[in-house]
Amino acid sequence: MTEPLLKVRGLKIGATAYPPGEKPIDIKIVHGVDFDLQPGKVLGLIGESGAGKSTIGLAAMAYGRGGVEITGGEVWVNGRDILKERLRAVRRLRGAEVTYVSQSAAASFNPAKKIMDQVTEAAIYQNKFTKAEAEERAVDLFRKLGLPDPETIGNRYPHQVSGGQLQRCMTALALCPQPDLVVFDEPTTALDVTTQIDVLAAIKEAIAATGVAALYITHDLAVVAQVSDHIMVLQQGDMVEYGTVDQIINAPKEDYTKALVSVRSIRHEEKTPTDTPVLRVENVTARYAGTDFDVLKKINVDIHPGQTLAVVGESGSGKSTLARVITGLLPPSDGTITFDGRELAPALAQRPIEDLRDADDLPDGRYRDEPAPDRGHHHRPPARVLFRAERQGKAEAHSGTAGRDRIRRRVSGPLSGRAVGRAETTCLYRPCAGCQAQADHLRRGDKRA
């Protein structure tokens, strides 16, 4: 029999809490779990929230989250117990032999770096591939994972793709270094059903093509049945049942497993709508600034009191954008929104230009009375930039006659994105015209009292 790629024996994990004024309390999370994982196989870890699924998955990388400690047992990867390895060896392991796909890609990607740089970073750092080879592999993974424009999507920043697309980019990030083991921590939770199927198919293809083993953590039995070879059922840190997918899904032995796989019917109670909707969306069209296509096109929605509307669609179909338009976070370019009998902010195309001048937020994202953005960077209005300095100046003026002079001396140099004495600015790159004008006012002494 082939030597297992991952072998876990008697794994114990605890969390230690220290309440103020009390003795340390030892809290057990995982109690002596054993399992093997062969190369090219997928083990699904299922169980309710708090069962220890993610904690066990991270232990396969010799890692415990803050406040969590691996207190006992062995974790063997490629024939060596990684819990006994030095920190330098463990660092070489992570991102090379073992990689991780988290549940929230948005929280895992650096918003200031392009996607391609982040996807290829581990492969290059671990000397698995050259930069050119890693980028070529990343493009191939983008294509397999069904991402649009696979040759160029890596040039975007994380905020320039949808949540589902970013999750697939993270899967590419984990597969790019060609690891031996991948820990998938509910990677398809944020994806729509059709995209989920494509991503799962791509994951299965990658596992079959590369011989990589995987731990797949999920609470979705439909997902785990598609990708896994074996399933381990967990409850409060204990292994309840272990078996093949067919055995766990079709012939579970333990009561807890039976409860997990039981199918419950969905009841739907039809509600009779009232005559007047509480929310009416009529012919709403919307697009994001800087784009030349409509994300929403002539959307019509009526929601009556007591009703719930489910908005369903693929990643990038406009679900979240519709919510942003309704709540006023994104102005529509056409159409009307009526709530409780009164019309909300009208579309930009229907508003007179004088209304736009008086608005707190202008169409391009600037605030009122603010100069045009410098080099594409937006700043807060000059009247607010030095508010802390202004407030400090007033406080000192009450305690002495030199308050204005003191604050004026503090703001004697150009503002550069840092605190100057007590004054602060939100300009992140170089002083904009508004910030410099505010500093000039302070120097001349004509700042408002």
Beta strands, then each sheet from edge to edge (+ up, - down):
strand 1: 6-17
strand 2: 25-37
strand 3: 42-46
strand 4: 68-77
strand 5: 80-81
strand 6: 98-101
strand 7: 181-185
strand 8: 213-217
strand 9: 230-235
strand 10: 238-244
strand 11: 279-286
strand 12: 296-303
strand 13: 334-339
strand 14: 342-343
sheet 1: 2+ 1- 4+ 5-
sheet 2: 6+ 7+ 8+ 3+ 9+ 10-
sheet 3: 12+ 11- 13+ 14-
end
